[in-house]
Structures are given as C-alpha cells and as structure tokens.
Amino acid sequence: MRITRIAQSQQNSFSNHADLSLIKPLLKKYSQKPGSLILLLQGTQETYGYIPAEAFTIISEATGIAEADIYGVATFYAQFRLSPVGKNIIKVCHGTACHVQDANKITDAIQDLLGVKDGETTSDGAFTLESVACLGCCSLAPVMMIGENTYGKLNGKSAVKTIRELKNQVCKDKPKSEK
C-alpha cells in the first residue's frame, strides 16, 4: 500500500516567517491550563495553516513544557503540519476499496499534472497532494477530496479534469492585480 508519513523538507516560495503575535490570545487562554497542549497546537495550526518552528519556542516559554516534548506531541499526531500547505489540499484515498480500484493511477496522474510528489505543495502554494489511508467513502471508490468536496468513481483522467476545472475557477476568482 502507498501510505507513508512523509518528512517535510520542501521549502516553498510562498512561505514567510509567521507573525507569532497572532497566537498571543491563544497562549493567554490556554498556557496555564494543565493538559492544554493539544489545544494550543491545534489553535496555532488553525491560525497559520501549520505549526511554524518558531511557535515551539513561544509555546514552551508560555507553558513551561520543553520544546522537545512539544515537538514530540506535534510529530506523533498526523493532524499536525510542520510546514505550509497549499490553499487546496487534495487527499487521494488509498484505503482497501480505493486501492483495488487503482487509486495509484489517480495519484500518479495528479503528480504529473501538478509537478509535485505525494506530500508536496506546488510552488505557487495552490495545491498540496496527500495520499491518505481512508476517506470513509468506500462506495464511491476510488475517491479524492479537495477541501471539503468529495469526488468519487474516479480515474486518472477524471481526477485531472476536476483539478483543472478548480484551477480555472481559482484564476477567474482572482482580482486582475494577482493574475
């Protein structure tokens, strides 16, 4: 099966240093509450889309928890991201039902279209591709999700068509100054 936890080493041109002042209200609310580390990490990720490296120091200072311990929690749970992700996260299911319906061809076609590998983000920050263990839509196999939208009964060609349509829509929605 294709699912592996991918180490994020990719540097994206769209990533900037995070404004850590944005998590001050979160720290004020939770830093003195025992057992609130997960809430702090979730709130930090919600603020930035990922957990910036600099946030570990700030959270450590506010809570008294060692940075290594905070990092250990953040890397243990798959929900946490340590690097920026694209505005659109494409999750391709590789659970049993999707796997036997050849989800690999879908992932391969998307990789070719976007020029990224599994776990990577496009250089413009528009898309991140992820293989996931199960999306819980087995009757629609093979399946992918983009954001909150689910697309089923796919093949490589239909998956690529869906992403191209999304890319075209994003371009239409952009102000002329951003095009």
Backbone as CSV, one residue per row, in Angstrom:
resi,resn,N_x,N_y,N_z,CA_x,CA_y,CA_z,C_x,C_y,C_z
1,MET,0.839,-1.176,0.000,0.000,0.000,0.000,0.886,1.242,0.000
2,ARG,0.420,2.347,-0.449,1.189,3.538,-0.728,1.346,4.501,0.455
3,ILE,0.601,4.360,1.517,0.560,5.355,2.578,1.838,5.329,3.420
4,THR,2.510,6.465,3.498,3.674,6.637,4.357,3.652,8.052,4.896
5,ARG,4.192,8.244,6.063,4.313,9.583,6.622,5.522,10.221,5.969
6,ILE,5.331,11.332,5.308,6.383,11.955,4.522,7.039,13.072,5.319
7,ALA,8.354,13.015,5.419,9.092,14.090,6.079,9.029,15.327,5.207
8,GLN,8.669,16.442,5.794,8.541,17.682,5.038,9.877,18.407,5.004
9,SER,10.543,18.361,3.862,11.803,19.071,3.716,11.701,20.138,2.642
10,GLN,10.575,20.160,1.962,10.387,21.068,0.846,10.252,22.505,1.348
11,GLN,10.980,23.402,0.738,10.861,24.823,1.037,10.009,25.459,-0.044
12,ASN,8.914,26.075,0.348,8.019,26.691,-0.620,8.287,28.177,-0.699
13,SER,8.218,28.717,-1.906,8.472,30.136,-2.095,7.377,30.996,-1.499
14,PHE,6.220,30.405,-1.196,5.123,31.178,-0.648,5.168,31.269,0.873
15,SER,6.100,30.578,1.516,6.137,30.611,2.977,6.957,31.801,3.464
16,ASN,6.448,32.438,4.474,7.125,33.560,5.109,7.237,33.273,6.592
17,HIS,8.040,34.075,7.281,8.094,33.923,8.723,6.753,34.330,9.299
18,ALA,6.272,33.538,10.242,4.955,33.771,10.820,4.992,34.928,11.809
19,ASP,3.912,35.680,11.854,3.732,36.730,12.850,3.238,36.054,14.122
20,LEU,4.144,35.766,15.030,3.811,34.998,16.228,2.916,35.747,17.204
21,SER,2.742,37.043,16.999,1.829,37.782,17.876,0.386,37.320,17.695
22,LEU,0.104,36.660,16.582,-1.254,36.196,16.318,-1.724,35.122,17.293
23,ILE,-0.779,34.420,17.938,-1.198,33.369,18.874,-1.177,33.832,20.333
24,LYS,-0.898,35.112,20.569,-0.894,35.607,21.951,-2.224,35.381,22.663
25,PRO,-3.376,35.659,22.030,-4.644,35.392,22.724,-4.823,33.906,23.058
26,LEU,-4.378,33.047,22.175,-4.446,31.607,22.395,-3.582,31.210,23.596
27,LEU,-2.380,31.760,23.647,-1.482,31.468,24.769,-2.054,31.983,26.081
28,LYS,-2.633,33.154,26.036,-3.233,33.727,27.248,-4.362,32.839,27.762
29,LYS,-5.138,32.316,26.846,-6.294,31.498,27.215,-5.899,30.126,27.757
30,TYR,-4.892,29.477,27.155,-4.614,28.079,27.475,-3.285,27.789,28.171
31,SER,-2.342,28.700,28.195,-0.993,28.343,28.638,-0.912,27.890,30.097
32,GLN,-1.810,28.333,30.930,-1.754,27.945,32.343,-2.714,26.815,32.688
33,LYS,-3.388,26.272,31.700,-4.338,25.183,31.933,-3.652,23.847,31.685
34,PRO,-3.603,22.983,32.701,-2.988,21.665,32.515,-3.695,20.872,31.412
35,GLY,-2.929,20.164,30.629,-3.490,19.313,29.590,-3.958,20.068,28.352
36,SER,-3.500,21.300,28.175,-3.993,22.105,27.054,-3.031,22.154,25.858
37,LEU,-1.991,21.363,25.885,-1.004,21.418,24.806,-1.627,21.131,23.435
38,ILE,-2.467,20.119,23.362,-3.103,19.791,22.076,-3.932,20.980,21.596
39,LEU,-4.666,21.619,22.496,-5.466,22.786,22.118,-4.581,23.920,21.606
40,LEU,-3.441,24.119,22.246,-2.507,25.148,21.787,-1.965,24.825,20.401
41,LEU,-1.610,23.585,20.185,-1.091,23.189,18.876,-2.181,23.297,17.802
42,GLN,-3.385,22.861,18.130,-4.485,22.965,17.163,-4.786,24.421,16.836
43,GLY,-4.823,25.271,17.850,-5.097,26.689,17.627,-4.004,27.365,16.813
44,THR,-2.766,26.988,17.075,-1.645,27.538,16.314,-1.749,27.118,14.858
45,GLN,-2.053,25.858,14.637,-2.187,25.379,13.268,-3.379,26.028,12.574
46,GLU,-4.451,26.236,13.297,-5.615,26.905,12.702,-5.260,28.341,12.300
47,THR,-4.432,28.986,13.079,-4.032,30.366,12.802,-3.158,30.468,11.562
48,TYR,-2.180,29.580,11.432,-1.185,29.690,10.356,-1.364,28.676,9.230
49,GLY,-2.160,27.653,9.455,-2.283,26.577,8.469,-1.277,25.464,8.723
50,TYR,-0.358,25.695,9.608,0.663,24.731,10.024,1.244,25.256,11.332
51,ILE,2.172,24.526,11.938,2.814,24.992,13.169,4.217,25.465,12.818
52,PRO,4.422,26.775,12.805,5.755,27.297,12.481,6.782,26.854,13.532
53,ALA,8.001,26.639,13.105,9.063,26.204,14.021,9.225,27.163,15.194
54,GLU,9.089,28.463,14.913,9.262,29.469,15.966,8.185,29.366,17.046
55,ALA,7.039,28.785,16.697,5.935,28.669,17.657,6.272,27.710,18.790
56,PHE,7.131,26.734,18.533,7.504,25.794,19.586,8.182,26.521,20.747
57,THR,9.032,27.467,20.428,9.717,28.237,21.464,8.722,29.064,22.265
58,ILE,7.828,29.742,21.595,6.836,30.589,22.253,5.922,29.756,23.155
59,ILE,5.458,28.630,22.638,4.581,27.761,23.427,5.337,27.195,24.619
60,SER,6.587,26.825,24.421,7.408,26.303,25.509,7.575,27.332,26.622
61,GLU,7.883,28.564,26.236,8.064,29.625,27.231,6.771,29.909,27.989
62,ALA,5.642,29.844,27.296,4.360,30.154,27.921,3.856,29.037,28.834
63,THR,4.191,27.796,28.491,3.644,26.657,29.241,4.632,26.020,30.207
64,GLY,5.926,26.222,29.963,6.936,25.549,30.776,7.200,24.123,30.314
65,ILE,6.634,23.739,29.189,6.856,22.410,28.631,8.065,22.494,27.696
66,ALA,8.957,21.530,27.804,10.161,21.533,26.981,9.804,21.500,25.501
67,GLU,10.556,22.249,24.685,10.320,22.274,23.246,10.345,20.873,22.647
68,ALA,11.262,20.051,23.104,11.369,18.687,22.582,10.091,17.899,22.856
69,ASP,9.492,18.103,24.009,8.246,17.411,24.336,7.088,17.915,23.463
70,ILE,7.052,19.213,23.221,6.011,19.784,22.362,6.169,19.254,20.941
71,TYR,7.403,19.238,20.469,7.690,18.717,19.136,7.302,17.236,19.061
72,GLY,7.582,16.496,20.120,7.220,15.078,20.161,5.722,14.869,20.007
73,VAL,4.922,15.705,20.654,3.465,15.612,20.527,3.043,15.986,19.110
74,ALA,3.600,17.073,18.589,3.223,17.552,17.259,3.576,16.548,16.164
75,THR,4.655,15.815,16.329,5.044,14.846,15.304,4.387,13.487,15.512
76,PHE,3.858,13.241,16.697,3.176,11.975,16.957,1.832,11.928,16.251
77,TYR,1.097,13.024,16.310,-0.245,13.067,15.739,-0.205,13.518,14.279
78,ALA,-0.843,12.737,13.424,-0.844,13.039,11.992,-1.613,14.317,11.657
79,GLN,-2.443,14.806,12.566,-3.226,16.011,12.281,-2.379,17.272,12.207
80,PHE,-1.188,17.239,12.773,-0.369,18.446,12.816,0.591,18.522,11.636
81,ARG,0.744,19.739,11.121,1.635,20.004,9.999,2.758,20.923,10.469
82,LEU,3.962,20.637,10.026,5.117,21.440,10.418,5.645,22.301,9.279
83,SER,4.968,22.280,8.160,5.342,23.137,7.044,4.063,23.619,6.359
84,PRO,4.166,24.723,5.643,2.973,25.270,4.986,2.379,24.292,3.974
85,VAL,1.076,24.382,3.820,0.377,23.577,2.822,-0.320,24.509,1.840
86,GLY,-0.736,23.953,0.753,-1.423,24.732,-0.270,-2.814,25.163,0.160
87,LYS,-3.347,26.103,-0.572,-4.703,26.582,-0.303,-5.720,25.481,-0.522
88,ASN,-5.414,24.554,-1.409,-6.290,23.420,-1.706,-5.525,22.138,-1.420
89,ILE,-6.020,21.370,-0.475,-5.379,20.095,-0.142,-6.146,18.987,-0.859
90,ILE,-5.425,18.276,-1.707,-6.007,17.163,-2.457,-5.639,15.887,-1.709
91,LYS,-6.651,15.204,-1.193,-6.440,13.937,-0.497,-6.949,12.815,-1.383
92,VAL,-6.054,11.921,-1.741,-6.428,10.765,-2.551,-6.472,9.563,-1.623
93,CYS,-7.629,8.916,-1.583,-7.810,7.753,-0.718,-7.073,6.547,-1.286
94,HIS,-6.340,5.872,-0.396,-5.653,4.639,-0.768,-6.052,3.505,0.166
95,GLY,-7.263,3.627,0.769,-7.807,2.534,1.565,-8.067,1.330,0.675
96,THR,-8.493,0.245,1.270,-8.632,-1.008,0.532,-9.523,-0.881,-0.697
97,ALA,-10.717,-0.328,-0.532,-11.647,-0.222,-1.667,-11.055,0.632,-2.785
98,CYS,-10.443,1.740,-2.430,-9.844,2.619,-3.442,-8.594,1.992,-4.047
99,HIS,-7.816,1.334,-3.206,-6.590,0.689,-3.686,-6.903,-0.350,-4.766
100,VAL,-7.900,-1.190,-4.527,-8.217,-2.224,-5.511,-8.862,-1.624,-6.762
101,GLN,-9.368,-0.395,-6.661,-9.918,0.301,-7.829,-8.848,1.170,-8.499
102,ASP,-7.595,0.954,-8.121,-6.414,1.577,-8.733,-6.250,3.065,-8.423
103,ALA,-6.315,3.401,-7.149,-6.076,4.771,-6.700,-4.669,5.247,-7.071
104,ASN,-3.743,4.324,-7.242,-2.378,4.708,-7.627,-2.371,5.489,-8.940
105,LYS,-3.218,5.100,-9.881,-3.272,5.810,-11.162,-3.763,7.241,-10.973
106,ILE,-4.656,7.444,-10.031,-5.157,8.792,-9.744,-4.029,9.645,-9.181
107,THR,-3.343,9.118,-8.188,-2.229,9.853,-7.591,-1.157,10.148,-8.629
108,ASP,-0.818,9.167,-9.446,0.201,9.367,-10.478,-0.205,10.465,-11.462
109,ALA,-1.476,10.461,-11.876,-1.959,11.468,-12.830,-1.914,12.867,-12.218
110,ILE,-2.271,12.975,-10.951,-2.241,14.281,-10.281,-0.802,14.754,-10.106
111,GLN,0.092,13.847,-9.767,1.509,14.204,-9.649,2.031,14.749,-10.972
112,ASP,1.673,14.103,-12.062,2.104,14.561,-13.384,1.529,15.941,-13.700
113,LEU,0.263,16.146,-13.403,-0.388,17.426,-13.681,0.235,18.570,-12.880
114,LEU,0.413,18.349,-11.592,0.868,19.422,-10.712,2.389,19.537,-10.612
115,GLY,3.102,18.503,-11.005,4.557,18.530,-10.911,5.059,18.419,-9.479
116,VAL,4.298,17.721,-8.637,4.706,17.503,-7.250,4.618,16.018,-6.941
117,LYS,5.318,15.626,-5.879,5.227,14.263,-5.381,4.217,14.231,-4.244
118,ASP,3.866,13.035,-3.860,2.956,12.847,-2.740,3.521,13.552,-1.498
119,GLY,2.705,14.388,-0.867,3.129,15.117,0.326,3.688,16.492,0.038
120,GLU,3.839,16.837,-1.218,4.428,18.131,-1.573,3.355,19.149,-1.954
121,THR,3.794,20.396,-1.997,2.938,21.522,-2.344,3.487,22.186,-3.600
122,THR,2.584,22.623,-4.471,3.013,23.311,-5.684,3.733,24.603,-5.311
123,SER,4.648,25.037,-6.166,5.480,26.205,-5.847,4.661,27.480,-5.683
124,ASP,3.473,27.535,-6.279,2.629,28.723,-6.112,1.759,28.655,-4.859
125,GLY,1.840,27.550,-4.137,1.068,27.408,-2.904,-0.402,27.103,-3.121
126,ALA,-0.770,26.729,-4.333,-2.179,26.483,-4.626,-2.654,25.092,-4.202
127,PHE,-1.784,24.061,-4.347,-2.214,22.696,-4.087,-1.178,21.918,-3.285
128,THR,-1.683,21.084,-2.381,-0.875,20.087,-1.690,-1.510,18.739,-1.990
129,LEU,-0.698,17.764,-2.347,-1.180,16.416,-2.650,-0.843,15.484,-1.497
130,GLU,-1.854,14.752,-1.024,-1.646,13.800,0.064,-2.345,12.488,-0.250
131,SER,-1.660,11.386,-0.044,-2.297,10.077,-0.046,-2.733,9.816,1.385
132,VAL,-3.973,9.360,1.559,-4.488,9.093,2.901,-4.983,7.657,2.976
133,ALA,-5.068,7.148,4.196,-5.431,5.752,4.398,-6.897,5.470,4.091
134,CYS,-7.801,6.370,4.429,-9.213,6.132,4.159,-9.988,7.428,4.322
135,LEU,-10.884,7.692,3.387,-11.759,8.857,3.480,-13.174,8.460,3.890
136,GLY,-13.416,7.156,4.046,-14.719,6.698,4.516,-15.810,6.776,3.466
137,CYS,-15.453,6.754,2.211,-16.425,6.834,1.109,-16.268,5.624,0.205
138,CYS,-16.188,4.455,0.789,-15.834,3.246,0.049,-16.781,2.939,-1.103
139,SER,-18.051,3.287,-0.969,-18.995,3.001,-2.052,-18.747,3.862,-3.283
140,LEU,-17.941,4.919,-3.136,-17.612,5.809,-4.252,-16.213,5.551,-4.815
141,ALA,-15.568,4.492,-4.366,-14.176,4.231,-4.708,-13.946,4.194,-6.212
142,PRO,-12.788,4.696,-6.632,-11.777,5.452,-5.891,-12.180,6.923,-5.713
143,VAL,-11.712,7.496,-4.623,-12.183,8.798,-4.165,-11.020,9.745,-3.897
144,MET,-11.293,11.045,-4.106,-10.384,12.089,-3.635,-11.236,13.192,-3.021
145,MET,-10.619,13.938,-2.123,-11.252,15.117,-1.549,-10.372,16.316,-1.852
146,ILE,-11.016,17.421,-2.171,-10.311,18.693,-2.304,-11.034,19.633,-1.372
147,GLY,-10.354,20.009,-0.302,-11.017,20.782,0.736,-12.114,19.933,1.352
148,GLU,-13.336,20.430,1.341,-14.469,19.700,1.902,-15.273,18.950,0.842
149,ASN,-14.861,19.023,-0.413,-15.608,18.398,-1.505,-15.050,17.020,-1.837
150,THR,-15.955,16.064,-1.982,-15.586,14.685,-2.281,-15.928,14.361,-3.728
151,TYR,-15.009,13.682,-4.403,-15.189,13.287,-5.797,-14.976,11.781,-5.880
152,GLY,-15.965,11.061,-6.404,-15.885,9.608,-6.432,-15.978,9.019,-7.816
153,LYS,-15.788,7.696,-7.858,-15.816,6.922,-9.099,-14.827,7.506,-10.115
154,LEU,-13.637,7.810,-9.621,-12.632,8.493,-10.429,-11.721,7.545,-11.187
155,ASN,-11.065,8.129,-12.162,-9.899,7.522,-12.784,-8.902,8.674,-12.949
156,GLY,-7.737,8.400,-13.460,-6.725,9.450,-13.578,-7.206,10.635,-14.394
157,LYS,-7.879,10.355,-15.496,-8.343,11.411,-16.389,-9.405,12.293,-15.730
158,SER,-10.365,11.697,-15.031,-11.422,12.490,-14.400,-10.888,13.286,-13.205
159,ALA,-9.912,12.737,-12.502,-9.307,13.468,-11.386,-8.580,14.704,-11.906
160,VAL,-7.820,14.546,-12.965,-7.091,15.663,-13.575,-8.072,16.716,-14.088
161,LYS,-9.155,16.274,-14.708,-10.169,17.208,-15.211,-10.751,18.037,-14.061
162,THR,-11.044,17.410,-12.948,-11.591,18.108,-11.777,-10.614,19.158,-11.271
163,ILE,-9.340,18.812,-11.198,-8.334,19.757,-10.702,-8.141,20.902,-11.694
164,ARG,-8.145,20.603,-12.969,-8.036,21.676,-13.980,-9.206,22.652,-13.870
165,GLU,-10.403,22.115,-13.680,-11.582,22.981,-13.509,-11.437,23.860,-12.275
166,LEU,-10.930,23.289,-11.199,-10.712,24.063,-9.976,-9.667,25.148,-10.208
167,LYS,-8.582,24.794,-10.909,-7.545,25.782,-11.220,-8.119,26.925,-12.047
168,ASN,-8.948,26.604,-13.029,-9.571,27.633,-13.859,-10.492,28.521,-13.040
169,GLN,-11.223,27.918,-12.120,-12.132,28.695,-11.268,-11.338,29.631,-10.362
170,VAL,-10.239,29.146,-9.815,-9.398,29.973,-8.946,-8.873,31.166,-9.728
171,CYS,-8.459,30.942,-10.977,-7.958,32.041,-11.812,-9.045,33.069,-12.104
172,LYS,-10.276,32.614,-12.342,-11.398,33.523,-12.602,-11.705,34.371,-11.372
173,ASP,-11.547,33.767,-10.174,-11.905,34.460,-8.935,-10.851,35.450,-8.472
174,LYS,-9.623,35.343,-8.988,-8.547,36.232,-8.565,-8.770,37.636,-9.112
175,PRO,-8.484,38.650,-8.300,-8.502,40.007,-8.829,-7.439,40.150,-9.931
176,LYS,-7.658,41.039,-10.884,-6.721,41.195,-12.003,-5.304,41.507,-11.540
177,SER,-5.163,42.183,-10.398,-3.828,42.539,-9.902,-3.021,41.317,-9.488
178,GLU,-3.689,40.185,-9.195,-2.988,38.973,-8.766,-2.702,38.041,-9.923
179,LYS,-3.309,38.250,-11.075,-3.134,37.316,-12.198,-1.799,37.475,-12.860
